[in-house]
Amino acid sequence: VSIPGMMTGQILGGTPPHQAAHYQMMVLYLIGAATAAGTVIASVTSVAAVVDVDHCLRMDLVSKRDSSSSNAMVDNARKALTGAYNAAQELAAH
């Protein structure tokens, strides 16, 4: 019989339950913090890669996938971004 988990292992090993619970909460918070940090880093890096210093989307930096790996949702998003980019360029020209 296998009972997984750090808290269960500590309790079965003789650690007081409140101390095992503290360790389990620490691990839970560390996993949450690592997930949040990874999400923030990925988002900031992605935005920095396709936005210039004037906070404008650089369509030349957004690459189009080949048709075999593309799907309708990606195509629709690309069309919407292209339309918004073109509209912003027209407004900036006036």
C-alpha positions in Angstrom: 0.0 0.0 0.0 1.4 3.4 -1.0 0.2 6.7 0.6 1.9 9.5 -1.4 2.6 13.0 -0.2 5.2 14.7 1.9 2.8 15.4 4.8 1.7 11.8 5.0 5.3 10.6 5.0 6.2 13.0 7.7 3.3 12.0 9.9 4.0 8.3 9.4 7.6 9.0 10.2 6.7 10.5 13.6 6.7 14.3 12.8 4.0 16.2 14.7 1.0 16.8 12.4 1.2 20.7 12.8 4.8 20.7 11.7 4.0 18.4 8.7 1.1 20.7 7.8 3.5 23.7 7.8 5.9 22.0 5.4 3.0 21.0 3.2 1.7 24.6 3.1 5.3 25.8 2.3 5.5 23.5 -0.7 2.1 24.5 -1.9 3.0 28.2 -1.7 6.4 27.6 -3.5 4.6 25.8 -6.3 2.1 28.7 -6.6 4.9 31.3 -6.5 6.9 29.4 -9.2 3.9 29.2 -11.4 3.1 32.9 -11.0 6.8 33.9 -11.6 6.9 31.7 -14.7 3.7 33.2 -16.1 4.9 36.8 -15.5 8.3 36.1 -17.1 6.7 34.4 -20.1 4.2 37.3 -20.6 6.7 40.1 -20.2 9.2 38.3 -22.5 6.5 37.7 -25.1 5.3 41.3 -25.1 8.8 42.7 -25.2 9.5 40.6 -28.3 6.7 42.0 -30.4 6.2 45.5 -29.1 8.5 48.4 -29.9 9.5 51.3 -27.7 6.5 53.4 -28.8 4.2 50.6 -27.4 3.1 49.6 -30.9 2.7 46.0 -32.1 5.4 45.0 -34.6 3.6 42.8 -37.1 6.9 42.1 -38.9 8.0 40.3 -35.7 4.8 38.1 -35.5 5.5 35.1 -37.7 2.9 33.2 -39.5 2.8 29.4 -39.1 2.7 27.1 -42.0 -0.8 26.0 -42.9 -0.4 22.4 -41.6 0.0 23.5 -38.0 -2.3 26.5 -38.1 -5.9 26.4 -37.0 -8.9 28.6 -37.4 -8.6 30.3 -34.0 -5.0 31.3 -34.7 -5.9 32.6 -38.2 -8.8 34.6 -36.7 -6.6 36.1 -34.0 -4.0 37.0 -36.6 -6.7 38.7 -38.8 -7.9 40.7 -35.8 -4.4 41.8 -34.9 -3.6 42.8 -38.4 -6.9 44.8 -38.7 -6.2 46.6 -35.4 -2.6 47.3 -36.5 -3.7 48.7 -39.8 -6.4 50.8 -38.2 -3.9 52.2 -35.7 -1.5 53.0 -38.5 -4.2 54.9 -40.4 -5.1 56.9 -37.3 -1.5 57.7 -36.7 -1.1 58.9 -40.3 -3.9 61.5 -39.9 
